[in-house]
Amino acid sequence: ALARIIEGLSLGGEYGASATYLTEIADPEHRGFYSSFQYVTLIGGQLTAILVLLLLQNVFLTHEQLVAWGWRIPFIIGAVLAVTAMFMRRHMQETEAFEAAKGTMKRESSLRGLLKYPREVAIVVGLTAGGTAAFYTFTTYMQTFVKQTVGLSDIVTTYVIAGSLIFAAILQPVYGAISDRIGRKPVLMFFGIAGTLLTVPILTTLSGTKSPWIAFLLICGAWIFTAGYTSINAVVKAELFPTSVRATGVAVPYALTVSIFGGTAPAIALFFKQQGHEQWFYYYLAGIIFLSFLVYALMRDTKHASAMHRHE
């Protein structure tokens, strides 16, 4: 659980910068579409991890070798890619919004500046909680769930999860483009309503099936509403804050919320399973999504009331 919390904090810092950059470089009419590719890359990273696992399982290592030391190989690959990304970022061009704001922004701590926007910070926390719990459930935890609860073999589980992630990646730009047409709030509301009502039935049905095809379709069904959050959450958060605190305003509350509700979701699910009440997690997840739905219902539609043009 501690490792998951640390992972969530580190992801939050990276997320804030990338969400801000993608949103600022996009033209106003296509911000939802372009920013949705952030989660395409996140899902793509998980697909890459699955590909590495398949290669290790079926080509390079025996099961015993994989369990003994081979599981470290993906971490080594990730460390190399992190260093590569660091050098790439050092040569990226700043956005026009940032350049325009440089002459107008006051010189003060980003965190101190963020204290001027408590409502926006609270909105980020509220709209993130349910979405990040759903995301971690249907990505990180789902492989364990399909293997242990559904009872599929390792290789079949890997194929089911990989297929569902490909489907999820395809949905991201579609929903992002829809939000550019109808607004951000209806897409978030769809996630909140469908997630609250359908999470328990989907997970309950999934736990009782033994068919990999049905498991695949049910997970894809969950992604149909989960993508309502993942596709546009970056642009919604960025549109809440002026340029001077945008990256910090997205990153800090997001990181804390992911650590509390996202990174811990697999651990909470496994805890309920060990206690013999796995279905309690289904209701826990639906409840967190419902709390986020309340935030969606009360917040403004950031597409029509955006702070992207404000620097201070």
SVG drawing of the C-alpha trace seen along z (x, -y; Angstrom):
<svg xmlns="http://www.w3.org/2000/svg" viewBox="-28 -42 47 65">
<polyline fill="none" stroke="black" stroke-width="0.4" points="0.0,0.0 2.9,-2.4 4.5,-1.7 1.1,-2.5 0.9,-5.8 4.5,-6.8 3.6,-5.7 0.6,-8.0 2.5,-11.0 5.2,-10.6 2.6,-10.1 0.8,-13.2 3.9,-15.4 4.4,-14.1 0.7,-14.3 0.3,-18.0 3.1,-19.1 1.9,-16.9 -1.8,-17.8 -0.9,-21.5 1.4,-21.2 -1.0,-19.2 -3.9,-21.6 -1.9,-24.8 -0.5,-23.7 -4.0,-22.7 -6.2,-25.1 -9.3,-26.1 -11.7,-24.1 -9.8,-20.8 -8.5,-20.8 -10.5,-17.8 -9.3,-15.7 -5.6,-16.5 -5.4,-16.3 -7.2,-12.9 -3.9,-11.4 -2.4,-11.7 -4.4,-8.7 -3.7,-7.0 -0.1,-7.1 -0.8,-6.0 -2.8,-3.0 -0.1,-2.5 2.4,-2.2 0.4,0.6 0.1,2.3 3.8,2.1 4.2,3.7 1.9,6.5 3.9,7.0 7.1,7.2 5.4,9.8 4.3,11.9 7.8,11.9 9.3,12.8 6.7,15.6 6.7,17.1 10.1,16.4 12.9,15.6 12.3,17.0 10.9,20.0 8.2,19.5 10.8,20.2 13.2,17.7 10.5,15.1 9.5,15.5 13.1,15.7 14.6,12.6 12.9,11.9 10.2,9.7 12.9,7.0 13.5,6.6 10.4,4.4 11.6,2.1 15.0,1.8 13.4,0.9 11.2,-1.7 14.2,-3.3 16.0,-3.6 12.9,-5.1 12.5,-7.6 16.0,-8.9 15.3,-9.2 12.1,-11.1 14.0,-13.5 16.5,-14.4 13.6,-14.8 11.8,-17.2 14.8,-19.5 14.6,-20.3 10.8,-20.9 9.6,-24.3 7.5,-26.3 3.9,-26.9 2.6,-30.3 0.5,-30.6 3.5,-30.2 5.6,-32.7 2.8,-35.2 2.4,-34.9 6.1,-35.2 5.9,-39.0 2.7,-39.3 3.1,-36.6 4.1,-37.6 7.2,-36.0 5.8,-33.8 5.7,-30.2 3.4,-28.1 2.0,-26.4 1.4,-29.8 -0.4,-31.0 -2.4,-27.8 -3.9,-28.7 -5.9,-31.5 -7.9,-28.8 -9.4,-26.5 -12.6,-25.9 -10.7,-24.8 -8.4,-22.5 -11.5,-20.9 -13.0,-20.4 -9.9,-18.6 -10.0,-16.3 -13.6,-15.6 -13.7,-14.9 -10.5,-12.8 -11.5,-10.4 -14.0,-8.3 -12.3,-8.3 -8.9,-7.3 -10.4,-4.5 -12.2,-3.2 -9.0,-3.6 -6.8,-1.6 -9.6,1.0 -10.0,1.7 -6.3,1.6 -3.9,2.5 -6.3,4.6 -8.2,6.2 -5.4,8.6 -5.4,9.9 -9.2,10.0 -9.5,12.0 -6.8,14.4 -7.8,15.1 -11.6,14.5 -12.6,15.4 -10.0,18.2 -8.5,17.7 -4.9,18.9 -2.0,16.5 -1.7,16.3 -5.5,16.0 -5.7,13.3 -2.9,11.3 -4.7,11.5 -8.1,10.4 -6.5,7.4 -4.5,6.4 -7.6,6.5 -9.6,4.4 -6.7,1.8 -6.6,1.5 -10.4,0.8 -9.9,-1.7 -7.1,-3.5 -9.4,-3.8 -12.1,-5.4 -10.0,-8.3 -9.8,-10.6 -13.4,-9.7 -14.7,-11.0 -12.3,-13.9 -13.7,-15.0 -17.2,-14.6 -16.4,-16.9 -15.2,-19.5 -18.7,-19.4 -21.1,-19.1 -18.9,-20.3 -17.0,-18.6 -19.7,-18.4 -22.1,-16.0 -19.2,-13.5 -18.3,-13.6 -21.9,-13.2 -22.2,-10.2 -19.3,-8.6 -20.7,-9.5 -24.2,-8.1 -23.2,-5.0 -20.3,-4.2 -22.6,-4.5 -25.3,-2.3 -23.3,0.3 -20.1,0.9 -21.7,3.4 -23.6,5.4 -20.5,5.5 -18.1,6.7 -20.6,9.1 -21.3,10.7 -17.6,10.7 -16.8,12.6 -19.2,15.3 -18.1,16.0 -15.6,18.5 -15.6,17.4 -12.7,15.2 -14.9,13.6 -17.5,12.6 -14.8,11.3 -13.4,9.2 -16.8,7.8 -17.6,6.9 -14.3,5.1 -14.9,3.2 -18.3,2.3 -16.8,0.8 -14.4,-1.2 -17.3,-2.7 -18.2,-4.7 -14.7,-5.0 -13.4,-6.7 -15.9,-9.5 -13.4,-10.5 -10.0,-9.4 -10.4,-11.0 -11.1,-14.6 -10.0,-14.9 -6.7,-16.5 -8.3,-19.3 -11.0,-19.9 -8.4,-20.4 -6.2,-22.6 -9.1,-24.7 -9.9,-25.4 -6.6,-27.4 -4.8,-30.4 -1.4,-30.0 0.6,-31.1 -0.6,-28.1 -2.0,-25.7 0.6,-23.0 0.7,-23.0 -3.1,-23.3 -3.5,-20.2 -0.6,-18.2 -0.8,-18.6 -4.4,-17.8 -4.4,-15.1 -1.3,-13.4 -2.8,-13.4 -6.2,-12.1 -4.6,-9.4 -2.5,-8.3 -5.6,-8.0 -8.2,-6.6 -6.3,-5.3 -3.1,-3.7 -4.9,-2.0 -7.8,-0.6 -6.1,2.8 -5.0,3.1 -8.5,2.4 -10.0,4.8 -7.6,7.6 -8.3,6.8 -12.0,7.3 -11.3,10.5 -9.1,11.8 -11.9,11.1 -14.3,13.1 -16.3,10.1 -15.0,9.3 -18.3,7.8 -17.9,5.0 -15.3,3.5 -17.8,3.3 -20.0,1.1 -17.0,-0.9 -16.0,-1.7 -19.6,-2.6 -19.8,-4.9 -16.6,-6.8 -17.8,-7.3 -21.1,-8.6 -19.3,-11.2 -17.5,-12.4 -20.8,-12.5 -22.0,-15.0 -19.0,-17.2 -19.7,-16.9 -23.3,-18.0 -22.3,-21.1 -19.2,-22.3 -19.2,-24.6 -18.6,-23.3 -14.9,-24.3 -15.2,-24.3 -17.6,-27.3 -16.1,-28.9 -12.4,-28.3 -9.5,-30.0 -7.1,-29.2 -7.0,-32.8 -6.1,-34.0 -2.5,-34.3 -3.0,-35.6"/>
</svg>
